[in-house]
């Protein structure tokens, strides 16, 4: 058996190779992040051990940088381990008191991890549809995160330039179609005050599909604008116009990505969307981030991968009583699960009863949601293992 440790970077990868007796075969060499570099790495490995089942390769799971290398090595029948960077970093720090850190030392440290007999899960080549789904799910999250930032900027604009729009209680939220259409046509309180009440009422009626008392609301809105302490300069109005442009583009992009997620996810035969209270797109994002469920031997391992396991720290007579979640592993999966659990109790009677039980025990809403995440993970684990739809 030979052991290959690789420190992954953007443009090149540092490699250290040892045999089963600990003898150094290659102390350090570098390969480019290219086809020729990958071929050179494979030729060096095959030179020392042509049988792929006798080769163990370890590398840090550094985002997308290691994906192509992992697929190349696994595609050539090598046993590959994608190691959590935090685990690799702690292991390397535990071998020395010095603060020296180099790529060559990291590669050697990864080799030591492989030889230590630590329980590591081999990397499996991703299923095509789930791999595509994972990329789409993260793209969707990026779009939604950017949309949230733009909406915060819009809220800040309103606070400065037209604060009465929010403080007067005219609308339950400024992030609704009626307010958006109003500000697009009248980008400032002075424009609203100069408008005819009949025009304002017509705009409100059309934007809200007749859901608002348009005449009454138009009068209140006109009065609030006439006495507003805010004022939108031409520069402020231009800023508002650009904000709405970015919001419109992002909302359209989100719809496009969601449509593609649904089309791709249905080919991957994902069943967790049948859980009441979990949306189909949301379920596909969760399944995509989990990937191969066989990587996890228990629901607790999956929960730990999401970074939702409680921390524990006991030392002498001191015991940790707070048990904050670890927040390690996949931040995307952690976010998807928390969002799902935050709303599932409103639509699923089983989770509604569980939520009521936890809050009845005096637990805060956020703590109760974490408990629902644990329950949801157990259900998801069982469904993905069996491939069956949800059953009460």
C-alpha positions in Angstrom: 0.0 0.0 0.0 1.2 3.5 -0.8 -0.2 6.7 0.6 -0.4 10.0 -1.3 -1.1 13.3 0.4 -2.1 16.3 -1.8 -2.4 19.9 -0.8 -4.9 21.4 -3.2 -4.6 25.0 -4.6 -6.1 27.0 -7.4 -3.3 26.6 -10.0 -1.1 23.7 -8.7 -1.2 20.8 -6.2 1.6 19.8 -3.8 2.2 16.0 -3.4 3.9 13.8 -0.8 4.1 10.0 -1.2 5.1 7.2 1.3 4.9 3.5 1.3 3.3 1.2 4.0 6.5 1.1 6.0 6.6 4.9 6.3 9.5 5.2 3.8 9.4 8.4 1.7 9.0 7.7 -2.0 8.5 11.3 -3.0 9.2 14.0 -0.4 7.6 16.8 -2.4 6.7 17.6 -6.0 4.2 19.9 -7.6 1.7 19.2 -10.4 -0.2 21.8 -12.4 -4.0 22.0 -12.3 -4.3 20.8 -15.9 -4.7 17.6 -17.9 -0.9 17.2 -18.3 -0.4 17.8 -14.5 -3.0 15.1 -13.7 -1.4 12.7 -16.1 2.0 13.3 -14.5 0.6 12.6 -11.1 -1.0 9.4 -12.2 2.3 8.3 -13.9 4.2 8.9 -10.7 1.7 7.0 -8.6 1.6 4.1 -11.1 5.4 3.9 -11.1 5.4 3.0 -7.4 2.2 1.0 -7.3 0.4 -0.1 -10.5 -2.5 -1.7 -8.6 -5.1 1.0 -7.9 -6.6 -0.9 -4.9 -3.2 -0.5 -3.2 -3.2 3.3 -3.5 -4.8 5.7 -1.0 -5.0 9.3 -1.9 -6.0 12.1 0.6 -6.7 15.7 -0.2 -8.5 18.6 1.5 -12.1 19.3 0.4 -11.2 22.9 -0.6 -14.5 23.9 -2.3 -14.6 23.4 -6.1 -10.8 23.4 -6.5 -10.5 19.7 -5.8 -13.5 18.4 -7.8 -11.7 17.8 -11.1 -8.7 16.1 -9.4 -11.0 13.9 -7.3 -13.0 12.8 -10.3 -9.7 12.1 -12.2 -8.2 10.0 -9.5 -11.5 8.1 -8.7 -12.0 7.6 -12.4 -8.7 5.8 -12.5 -9.8 3.5 -9.7 -7.7 5.1 -7.0 -9.1 5.1 -3.4 -9.6 8.8 -2.7 -10.4 10.6 0.6 -11.7 14.1 0.7 -10.7 15.4 4.1 -12.4 18.2 6.0 -9.9 21.2 6.1 -10.6 21.8 9.8 -9.8 18.2 10.6 -6.6 18.3 8.5 -5.5 21.6 10.0 -6.0 20.3 13.6 -4.1 17.1 12.8 -1.2 19.0 11.4 -1.1 21.4 14.3 -1.1 18.5 16.8 2.2 17.2 15.3 4.3 20.2 16.2 4.5 23.3 18.5 6.0 25.4 15.7 3.7 27.8 13.7 5.4 27.1 10.4 3.0 26.2 7.6 3.8 25.4 4.0 2.1 23.5 1.2 4.7 20.8 1.4 4.1 20.3 5.1 0.3 20.2 4.6 0.8 17.5 1.9 2.9 15.5 4.3 0.4 16.0 7.1 -2.4 14.6 5.0 -0.2 11.5 4.3 0.2 11.1 8.0 -3.6 11.2 8.4 -4.0 8.5 5.9 -1.4 6.3 7.6 -2.8 6.9 11.1 -5.8 4.6 10.5 -8.3 7.4 11.1 -11.8 6.5 10.1 -12.3 8.3 6.8 -15.0 7.9 4.2 -13.8 7.2 0.6 -14.9 9.6 -2.1 -17.4 8.4 -4.6 -17.8 9.8 -8.1 -20.9 12.0 -8.1 -24.1 10.9 -9.9 -24.5 13.3 -12.8 -27.9 14.7 -12.0 -27.2 15.2 -8.3 -23.9 16.9 -9.2 -25.8 19.3 -11.5 -28.5 19.8 -8.9 -25.9 20.8 -6.3 -24.5 23.4 -8.6 -27.9 24.8 -9.3 -28.9 24.7 -5.6 -25.9 26.8 -4.7 -26.5 29.2 -7.6 -30.1 29.6 -6.3 -28.8 30.4 -2.8 -26.4 33.0 -4.2 -29.2 34.7 -6.1 -31.5 34.7 -3.0 -28.7 36.0 -0.8 -28.0 38.8 -3.3 -31.7 39.6 -3.6 -31.9 39.9 0.2 -29.0 42.4 0.2 -30.8 44.5 -2.5 -34.0 44.5 -0.4 -32.0 45.7 2.6 -30.7 48.5 0.5 -34.2 49.4 -0.5 -35.4 49.4 3.1 -32.5 51.8 4.0 -33.5 54.0 1.1 -37.1 54.2 2.4 -35.9 55.0 6.0 -33.9 58.0 4.7 -36.0 59.3 1.9 -39.7 58.4 2.7 -39.8 57.0 6.3 -43.6 57.6 6.6 -44.1 54.8 4.1 -43.1 52.3 6.8 -43.7 54.2 10.1 -47.2 55.3 9.3 -48.4 51.7 9.1 -49.9 52.1 5.6 -48.5 48.8 4.5 -47.8 45.6 6.4 -44.4 45.4 4.6 -42.7 47.7 2.1 -41.6 44.6 0.2 -44.8 44.0 -1.6 -45.9 44.6 -5.2 -48.1 47.6 -4.3 -45.2 49.6 -2.7 -42.8 48.5 -5.5 -45.1 49.8 -8.2 -45.8 53.0 -6.3 -42.1 53.8 -5.9 -41.3 52.9 -9.5 -43.7 55.5 -10.7 -43.3 58.0 -7.8 -39.6 57.7 -6.6 -39.9 60.1 -3.6 -42.5 61.7 -1.3 -42.5 64.9 -3.3 -43.7 63.0 -6.3 -46.4 61.2 -4.4 -47.6 64.5 -2.8 -47.8 66.1 -6.3 -49.9 63.2 -7.7 -53.6 63.2 -7.9 -55.4 61.0 -5.4 -57.4 59.4 -8.2 -54.2 58.4 -9.9 -52.7 57.0 -6.7 -55.9 55.0 -6.0 -55.9 53.6 -9.5 -52.2 52.5 -9.2 -52.9 50.9 -5.8 -56.0 49.1 -7.1 -54.2 47.7 -10.0 -51.0 46.7 -8.1 -52.9 45.0 -5.3 -55.5 43.3 -7.6 -58.3 45.1 -5.8 -57.2 43.7 -2.4 -56.7 47.2 -0.8 -59.1 50.0 0.0 -57.5 52.1 -2.7 -59.4 55.4 -2.2 -58.9 55.4 1.6 -55.2 54.3 1.3 -54.5 56.8 -1.4 -55.7 59.7 0.8 -53.6 58.5 3.7 -50.6 58.0 1.5 -51.0 61.5 -0.1 -51.2 63.1 3.4 -48.2 61.2 4.6 -46.1 62.3 1.6 -47.2 65.9 1.9 -45.9 66.1 5.5 -42.9 63.8 5.0 -39.6 64.7 6.5 -37.8 62.9 3.6 -36.9 64.2 0.2 -35.6 62.2 -2.8 -33.0 64.1 -4.8 -32.4 63.2 -8.5 -29.5 61.1 -7.3 -31.7 59.3 -4.8 -34.4 58.7 -7.5 -31.7 57.2 -9.8 -30.5 54.9 -7.0 -34.0 53.7 -6.4 -34.5 53.0 -10.1 -31.2 51.0 -10.3 -32.2 49.1 -7.1 -35.5 48.0 -8.7 -33.7 47.0 -11.8 -31.4 44.7 -9.9 -34.3 43.3 -7.9 -36.3 42.6 -11.0 -33.3 40.8 -12.7 -32.6 38.7 -9.6 -36.2 37.7 -9.2 -36.3 36.6 -12.9 -33.0 34.7 -12.4 -34.4 32.9 -9.4 -37.5 31.7 -11.4 -35.2 30.4 -14.1 -32.9 28.5 -11.7 -35.9 27.1 -9.8 -37.4 25.8 -13.0 -34.1 24.1 -13.9 -33.8 22.6 -10.4 -37.3 21.1 -10.8 -36.4 19.7 -14.2 -33.1 18.2 -13.1 -34.3 17.0 -9.7 -37.2 15.0 -11.2 -34.6 13.0 -13.2 -32.7 12.2 -10.0 -35.8 10.5 -8.4 -35.8 12.5 -5.1 -38.6 11.5 -2.7 -38.1 13.8 0.2 -40.3 16.4 -1.5 -43.3 14.4 -0.5 -42.8 15.4 3.2 -45.7 17.8 4.0 -44.3 21.3 4.6 -41.1 20.8 2.6 -41.3 22.5 -0.8 -40.2 20.6 -3.9 -37.4 23.0 -4.7 -36.3 23.1 -1.1 -36.2 19.3 -0.9 -34.1 19.0 -4.1 -31.6 21.5 -2.7 -31.3 19.4 0.6 -30.9 16.2 -1.3 -28.3 17.7 -3.7 -26.2 19.0 -0.8 -26.4 15.6 1.0 -25.3 13.7 -2.2 -24.8 10.0 -1.6 -26.6 9.1 1.6 -24.4 6.0 1.9 -21.6 8.3 3.0 -23.3 8.5 6.4 -23.7 5.5 8.6 -26.4 7.1 10.8 -28.6 10.2 11.0 -26.3 11.6 13.6 -23.4 11.6 11.1 -25.6 13.5 8.6 -26.6 16.0 11.3 -22.9 16.5 12.1 -22.1 17.0 8.4 -24.7 19.8 8.4 -23.0 21.3 11.5 -26.2 21.0 13.6 -24.8 18.7 16.3 -24.5 20.3 19.8 -21.1 21.0 21.1 -19.9 19.3 24.3 -17.1 20.4 26.5 -16.4 18.8 29.9 -13.3 19.5 31.9 -12.9 18.5 35.5 -15.9 19.6 37.4 -16.9 22.1 34.7 -19.5 20.9 32.2 -20.9 22.7 29.2 -24.6 23.2 29.7 -25.4 25.5 26.7 -24.6 23.0 23.9 -24.4 25.4 21.0 -24.5 23.8 17.6 -21.1 23.3 16.0 -21.7 25.2 12.7 -19.2 23.1 10.8 -19.6 21.0 7.7 -21.8 22.2 4.9 -23.2 25.7 5.5 -25.5 25.3 2.6 -27.1 22.2 4.0 -27.4 23.8 7.4 -29.2 26.8 5.9 -31.6 24.6 3.8 -32.5 22.4 6.8 -33.0 25.4 9.1 -35.3 27.1 6.6 -37.3 24.0 6.1 -37.7 23.4 9.8 -38.7 27.0 10.4 -41.8 26.6 8.3 -42.6 22.9 8.4 -44.5 23.1 11.7 -47.0 25.4 10.1 -48.0 22.8 7.5 -47.2 19.4 9.0 -49.4 18.3 12.0 -46.7 15.9 13.3 -44.1 18.7 13.4 -46.7 21.2 14.7 -47.3 18.9 17.7 -43.5 18.4 18.2 -43.0 22.2 18.1 -45.8 22.8 20.6 -44.2 20.2 22.9 -40.7 21.8 22.8 -42.0 25.4 23.3 -44.2 24.0 26.1 -41.0 22.8 27.8 -39.9 26.5 27.9 -37.5 26.3 24.9 -37.0 29.4 22.7 -38.4 29.3 19.2 -34.9 29.0 17.6 -34.1 26.1 20.0 -37.3 24.4 19.1 -36.5 24.8 15.4 -33.1 23.1 16.0 -34.9 20.1 17.6 -37.2 20.0 14.5 -34.1 19.9 12.3 -33.0 16.8 14.2 -36.3 15.2 13.7 -36.4 16.2 10.0 -32.9 14.8 9.4 -33.9 11.4 10.8 -36.9 11.3 8.4 -34.8 12.4 5.4 -32.1 9.8 6.2 -34.7 7.0 6.4 -36.4 8.1 3.1 -33.1 8.5 1.2 -31.9 5.1 2.4 -35.1 3.3 1.4 -36.0 5.5 -1.6 -39.6 5.5 -0.4 -42.0 8.4 -0.3 -43.2 9.9 3.0 -45.6 8.0 5.1 -47.2 9.1 8.4 
